[in-house]
Amino acid sequence: MKTKNELPECPVATCVQMIGSKWKLLILRNLLVRPWRFNELQKSIDGISQKVLTDSLRAMEADGLVLRTAYAEVPPRVEYSLTELGESLRPILAAMQQWGENYKDNQK
């Protein structure tokens, strides 16, 4: 996790830094539903490359938004889920979903 001194002064800029990419938002959207395995996430997010998914998950894990759980099984299994901090983004994504639905409803 970043220290307070490493974050932008502006709170909006801080939020954008944490979740501002298109891919991070779509990953969060999925993880709000349930834990996912890597390949499931990749298949469910149209157009995301393996590298971008890996980099995004690592960044969100480092920021404390995502928890990576590795199970000692054969074959190995890894699941990604939201931390409590990641879960706290639920109202933000719900507002974005509502805005998107309203926008689409008002288009001709």
N, CA, C and O of each residue as an XYZ file, in Angstrom:
432
protein
N       0.834     -1.179      0.000
C       0.000      0.000      0.000
C       0.877      1.239      0.000
O       1.957      1.254      0.589
N       0.402      2.261     -0.660
C       1.130      3.519     -0.701
C       0.961      4.258      0.628
O      -0.052      4.118      1.313
N       1.974      5.042      0.971
C       1.864      5.881      2.160
C       1.121      7.156      1.784
O       0.964      7.473      0.605
N       0.675      7.870      2.784
C      -0.067      9.107      2.554
C       0.752     10.102      1.731
O       0.200     10.831      0.907
N       2.056     10.131      1.953
C       2.926     11.057      1.226
C       3.091     10.680     -0.239
O       3.443     11.529     -1.058
N       2.843      9.421     -0.582
C       2.985      8.970     -1.965
C       1.723      9.209     -2.791
O       1.741      9.057     -4.013
N       0.643      9.578     -2.134
C      -0.628      9.790     -2.818
C      -0.799     11.248     -3.218
O      -0.239     12.137     -2.575
N      -1.567     11.503     -4.276
C      -1.833     12.893     -4.672
C      -2.576     13.638     -3.563
O      -3.271     13.024     -2.754
N      -2.427     14.953     -3.531
C      -3.148     15.752     -2.537
C      -4.647     15.724     -2.778
O      -5.436     15.675     -1.835
N      -5.032     15.755     -4.033
C      -6.448     15.786     -4.395
C      -7.082     14.412     -4.166
O      -6.581     13.423     -4.700
N      -8.171     14.317     -3.388
C      -8.816     13.031     -3.141
C      -9.363     12.367     -4.415
O      -9.355     11.141     -4.527
N      -9.830     13.166     -5.360
C     -10.332     12.605     -6.621
C      -9.177     11.981     -7.395
O      -9.321     10.901     -7.969
N      -8.038     12.655     -7.410
C      -6.861     12.111     -8.090
C      -6.402     10.814     -7.429
O      -5.935      9.902     -8.110
N      -6.531     10.729     -6.116
C      -6.184      9.498     -5.406
C      -7.081      8.355     -5.858
O      -6.601      7.259     -6.146
N      -8.376      8.610     -5.921
C      -9.323      7.577     -6.363
C      -9.029      7.161     -7.797
O      -9.017      5.970     -8.111
N      -8.793      8.129     -8.659
C      -8.488      7.822    -10.063
C      -7.212      7.003    -10.172
O      -7.127      6.084    -10.986
N      -6.224      7.331     -9.359
C      -4.972      6.569     -9.382
C      -5.219      5.114     -8.994
O      -4.596      4.211     -9.553
N      -6.104      4.883     -8.059
C      -6.367      3.526     -7.562
C      -7.221      2.706     -8.530
O      -6.951      1.524     -8.744
N      -8.248      3.324     -9.117
C      -9.204      2.540     -9.918
C      -9.477      3.150    -11.284
O     -10.430      2.752    -11.954
N      -8.658      4.109    -11.710
C      -8.982      4.904    -12.882
C      -8.881      4.250    -14.238
O      -9.347      4.829    -15.219
N      -8.301      3.083    -14.342
C      -8.202      2.488    -15.675
C      -9.469      1.706    -16.011
O     -10.159      1.182    -15.136
N      -9.742      1.651    -17.283
C     -10.901      0.892    -17.778
C     -10.856     -0.543    -17.263
O     -11.873     -1.086    -16.831
N      -9.687     -1.147    -17.309
C      -9.571     -2.557    -16.938
C      -9.781     -2.768    -15.453
O     -10.444     -3.725    -15.053
N      -9.226     -1.888    -14.623
C      -9.397     -2.041    -13.176
C     -10.868     -1.948    -12.798
O     -11.339     -2.698    -11.943
N     -11.588     -1.041    -13.424
C     -13.017     -0.907    -13.128
C     -13.782     -2.173    -13.497
O     -14.671     -2.596    -12.759
N     -13.442     -2.780    -14.634
C     -14.130     -4.000    -15.051
C     -13.753     -5.187    -14.163
O     -14.590     -6.045    -13.882
N     -12.510     -5.233    -13.727
C     -12.085     -6.281    -12.788
C     -12.848     -6.126    -11.478
O     -13.364     -7.102    -10.934
N     -12.918     -4.898    -10.975
C     -13.655     -4.640     -9.736
C     -15.125     -5.006     -9.875
O     -15.716     -5.592     -8.968
N     -15.713     -4.655    -11.020
C     -17.118     -4.997    -11.280
C     -17.346     -6.497    -11.088
O     -18.326     -6.906    -10.465
N     -16.450     -7.302    -11.621
C     -16.590     -8.754    -11.497
C     -16.346     -9.229    -10.069
O     -17.087    -10.064     -9.551
N     -15.306     -8.694     -9.439
C     -14.961     -9.148     -8.094
C     -16.003     -8.736     -7.056
O     -16.052     -9.318     -5.972
N     -16.828     -7.750     -7.368
C     -17.915     -7.387     -6.459
C     -18.980     -8.484     -6.395
O     -19.752     -8.549     -5.439
N     -19.015     -9.333     -7.403
C     -20.005    -10.412     -7.448
C     -19.542    -11.624     -6.645
O     -20.304    -12.203     -5.871
N     -18.259    -11.999     -6.849
C     -17.718    -13.209     -6.208
C     -16.222    -13.287     -6.460
O     -15.698    -12.534     -7.280
N     -15.516    -14.192     -5.764
C     -14.101    -14.431     -6.097
C     -13.986    -15.091     -7.480
O     -14.857    -15.859     -7.887
N     -12.913    -14.783     -8.181
C     -12.691    -15.310     -9.523
C     -11.291    -15.883     -9.631
O     -10.361    -15.429     -8.966
N     -11.160    -16.890    -10.483
C      -9.836    -17.391    -10.865
C      -9.352    -16.556    -12.044
O     -10.148    -15.926    -12.740
N      -8.036    -16.558    -12.261
C      -7.424    -15.715    -13.283
C      -8.049    -15.948    -14.659
O      -8.468    -14.997    -15.320
N      -8.111    -17.208    -15.090
C      -8.629    -17.500    -16.432
C     -10.092    -17.116    -16.579
O     -10.521    -16.686    -17.650
N     -10.863    -17.271    -15.501
C     -12.268    -16.846    -15.541
C     -12.363    -15.340    -15.768
O     -13.158    -14.871    -16.582
N     -11.543    -14.595    -15.040
C     -11.554    -13.144    -15.200
C     -11.172    -12.756    -16.627
O     -11.817    -11.907    -17.243
N     -10.129    -13.380    -17.138
C      -9.669    -13.036    -18.483
C     -10.757    -13.312    -19.521
O     -10.963    -12.506    -20.428
N     -11.444    -14.428    -19.397
C     -12.499    -14.766    -20.358
C     -13.713    -13.841    -20.222
O     -14.418    -13.592    -21.200
N     -13.952    -13.336    -19.019
C     -15.155    -12.531    -18.787
C     -14.970    -11.062    -19.160
O     -15.949    -10.322    -19.257
N     -13.734    -10.637    -19.368
C     -13.463     -9.236    -19.696
C     -12.955     -9.181    -21.126
O     -11.775     -9.415    -21.389
N     -13.845     -8.874    -22.033
C     -13.553     -8.890    -23.456
C     -12.440     -7.909    -23.810
O     -12.537     -6.717    -23.519
N     -11.393     -8.413    -24.434
C     -10.323     -7.571    -24.941
C      -9.131     -7.386    -24.019
O      -8.139     -6.783    -24.426
N      -9.194     -7.882    -22.795
C      -8.067     -7.698    -21.877
C      -7.007     -8.758    -22.162
O      -7.320     -9.933    -22.350
N      -5.746     -8.321    -22.192
C      -4.657     -9.268    -22.431
C      -4.213     -9.875    -21.104
O      -4.506     -9.342    -20.034
N      -3.515    -10.975    -21.187
C      -3.003    -11.643    -19.997
C      -2.073    -10.706    -19.221
O      -2.138    -10.640    -17.994
N      -1.208     -9.983    -19.939
C      -0.265     -9.077    -19.291
C      -0.995     -7.947    -18.564
O      -0.664     -7.631    -17.422
N      -1.970     -7.346    -19.210
C      -2.702     -6.237    -18.590
C      -3.484     -6.734    -17.374
O      -3.525     -6.051    -16.351
N      -4.097     -7.901    -17.471
C      -4.819     -8.459    -16.328
C      -3.857     -8.735    -15.173
O      -4.144     -8.397    -14.025
N      -2.726     -9.344    -15.479
C      -1.725     -9.627    -14.449
C      -1.243     -8.341    -13.788
O      -1.199     -8.246    -12.562
N      -0.881     -7.348    -14.606
C      -0.384     -6.077    -14.066
C      -1.449     -5.371    -13.229
O      -1.144     -4.814    -12.174
N      -2.692     -5.395    -13.698
C      -3.780     -4.730    -12.977
C      -4.049     -5.409    -11.645
O      -4.213     -4.740    -10.625
N      -4.094     -6.736    -11.651
C      -4.327     -7.469    -10.401
C      -3.194     -7.235     -9.409
O      -3.440     -7.060     -8.216
N      -1.958     -7.232     -9.895
C      -0.811     -6.988     -9.008
C      -0.872     -5.583     -8.412
O      -0.609     -5.398     -7.224
N      -1.216     -4.599     -9.233
C      -1.308     -3.223     -8.748
C      -2.424     -3.096     -7.711
O      -2.246     -2.448     -6.680
N      -3.566     -3.711     -7.985
C      -4.679     -3.625     -7.042
C      -4.381     -4.392     -5.756
O      -4.841     -4.010     -4.680
N      -3.615     -5.469     -5.870
C      -3.188     -6.203     -4.676
C      -2.228     -5.335     -3.852
O      -2.346     -5.261     -2.629
N      -1.285     -4.684     -4.526
C      -0.324     -3.809     -3.837
C      -1.024     -2.623     -3.177
O      -0.582     -2.137     -2.136
N      -2.106     -2.162     -3.780
C      -2.867     -1.033     -3.230
C      -3.843     -1.463     -2.138
O      -4.498     -0.624     -1.519
N      -3.940     -2.768     -1.904
C      -4.810     -3.257     -0.839
C      -6.259     -3.441     -1.222
O      -7.117     -3.585     -0.351
N      -6.549     -3.439     -2.528
C      -7.928     -3.594     -2.991
C      -8.304     -5.054     -3.237
O      -9.459     -5.442     -3.064
N      -7.323     -5.854     -3.639
C      -7.566     -7.240     -4.052
C      -6.727     -8.183     -3.197
O      -5.581     -7.892     -2.854
N      -7.323     -9.300     -2.872
C      -6.634    -10.354     -2.132
C      -6.409    -11.526     -3.082
O      -7.339    -12.001     -3.733
N      -5.166    -11.982     -3.149
C      -4.810    -13.153     -3.968
C      -4.623    -14.325     -3.010
O      -3.785    -14.275     -2.110
N      -5.418    -15.389     -3.215
C      -5.341    -16.570     -2.362
C      -4.889    -17.753     -3.204
O      -5.558    -18.138     -4.162
N      -3.744    -18.328     -2.838
C      -3.213    -19.500     -3.533
C      -3.505    -20.731     -2.680
O      -3.178    -20.776     -1.494
N      -4.126    -21.724     -3.307
C      -4.467    -22.964     -2.616
C      -3.423    -24.029     -2.948
O      -3.011    -24.172     -4.100
N      -3.005    -24.766     -1.934
C      -2.000    -25.823     -2.115
C      -2.695    -27.075     -2.636
O      -2.976    -28.007     -1.882
N      -2.963    -27.078     -3.927
C      -3.644    -28.194     -4.585
C      -2.871    -28.562     -5.840
O      -1.995    -27.825     -6.294
N      -3.210    -29.702     -6.379
C      -2.677    -30.095     -7.683
C      -3.875    -30.313     -8.595
O      -4.695    -31.187     -8.315
N      -4.006    -29.556     -9.670
C      -3.157    -28.436    -10.074
C      -3.369    -27.233     -9.145
O      -4.402    -27.128     -8.484
N      -2.380    -26.325     -9.099
C      -2.487    -25.151     -8.229
C      -3.707    -24.299     -8.601
O      -4.075    -24.188     -9.770
N      -4.313    -23.712     -7.589
C      -5.487    -22.867     -7.822
C      -5.268    -21.546     -7.105
O      -4.866    -21.512     -5.942
N      -5.539    -20.458     -7.817
C      -5.421    -19.113     -7.251
C      -6.743    -18.402     -7.487
O      -7.301    -18.449     -8.583
N      -7.237    -17.744     -6.446
C      -8.463    -16.961     -6.564
C      -8.188    -15.523     -6.157
O      -7.353    -15.241     -5.298
N      -8.916    -14.630     -6.802
C      -8.833    -13.207     -6.487
C     -10.176    -12.771     -5.928
O     -11.231    -13.117     -6.459
N     -10.115    -12.004     -4.847
C     -11.324    -11.470     -4.224
C     -11.021    -10.065     -3.735
O      -9.871     -9.626     -3.749
N     -12.052     -9.369     -3.306
C     -11.866     -8.018     -2.806
C     -11.542     -8.031     -1.320
O     -12.061     -8.850     -0.561
N     -10.692     -7.128     -0.928
C     -10.446     -6.903      0.489
C     -11.576     -6.014      1.013
O     -12.463     -5.616      0.258
N     -11.535     -5.713      2.286
C     -12.529     -4.805      2.859
C     -12.434     -3.429      2.187
O     -13.453     -2.788      1.927
N     -11.204     -2.983      1.909
C     -11.015     -1.713      1.215
C     -11.600     -1.775     -0.197
O     -12.259     -0.834     -0.639
N     -11.362     -2.872     -0.897
C     -11.931     -3.041     -2.229
C     -13.446     -3.078     -2.189
O     -14.113     -2.512     -3.055
N     -13.980     -3.738     -1.192
C     -15.437     -3.829     -1.026
C     -16.043     -2.445     -0.773
O     -17.196     -2.195     -1.125
N     -15.272     -1.561     -0.171
C     -15.789     -0.216      0.111
C     -16.023      0.597     -1.162
O     -16.625      1.668     -1.104
N     -15.558      0.104     -2.304
C     -15.799      0.764     -3.593
C     -17.176      0.427     -4.172
O     -17.568      0.994     -5.192
N     -17.902     -0.475     -3.544
C     -19.211     -0.905     -4.047
C     -20.148      0.277     -4.352
O     -20.740      0.308     -5.432
N     -20.303      1.249     -3.439
C     -21.212      2.354     -3.757
C     -20.758      3.194     -4.954
O     -21.585      3.725     -5.696
N     -19.452      3.310     -5.135
C     -18.935      4.082     -6.277
C     -19.294      3.378     -7.578
O     -19.781      4.010     -8.515
N     -19.053      2.069     -7.638
C     -19.382      1.328     -8.854
C     -20.893      1.240     -9.065
O     -21.353      1.248    -10.206
N     -21.663      1.156     -7.996
C     -23.126      1.146     -8.120
C     -23.611      2.471     -8.705
O     -24.514      2.490     -9.541
N     -23.012      3.579     -8.267
C     -23.375      4.891     -8.820
C     -22.997      4.977    -10.293
O     -23.747      5.536    -11.094
N     -21.845      4.429    -10.654
C     -21.428      4.426    -12.055
C     -22.382      3.585    -12.901
O     -22.730      3.966    -14.019
N     -22.803      2.442    -12.362
C     -23.752      1.589    -13.081
C     -25.071      2.323    -13.292
O     -25.629      2.301    -14.389
N     -25.566      2.971    -12.245
C     -26.826      3.708    -12.355
C     -26.715      4.834    -13.372
O     -27.625      5.041    -14.175
N     -25.601      5.563    -13.340
C     -25.397      6.645    -14.292
C     -25.386      6.100    -15.717
O     -26.016      6.669    -16.610
N     -24.664      4.987    -15.929
C     -24.601      4.383    -17.258
C     -25.969      3.930    -17.754
O     -26.301      4.113    -18.925
N     -26.762      3.338    -16.862
C     -28.113      2.917    -17.245
C     -28.976      4.123    -17.606
O     -29.701      4.089    -18.600
N     -28.903      5.191    -16.803
C     -29.678      6.394    -17.095
C     -29.258      7.012    -18.415
O     -30.103      7.442    -19.200
N     -27.977      7.058    -18.658
C     -27.469      7.627    -19.909
C     -27.989      6.840    -21.105
O     -28.475      7.415    -22.079
N     -27.880      5.509    -21.018
C     -28.341      4.661    -22.125
C     -29.836      4.797    -22.344
O     -30.294      4.783    -23.487
N     -30.610      4.930    -21.268
C     -32.064      5.067    -21.383
C     -32.465      6.369    -22.072
O     -33.528      6.438    -22.689
N     -31.634      7.389    -21.975
C     -31.967      8.693    -22.544
C     -31.412      8.891    -23.946
O     -31.569      9.967    -24.523
N     -30.762      7.866    -24.509
C     -30.244      7.962    -25.873
C     -31.307      7.496    -26.851
O     -32.145      6.653    -26.528
N     -31.260      8.054    -28.046
C     -32.253      7.694    -29.075
C     -31.812      6.494    -29.850
O     -32.519      6.048    -30.754
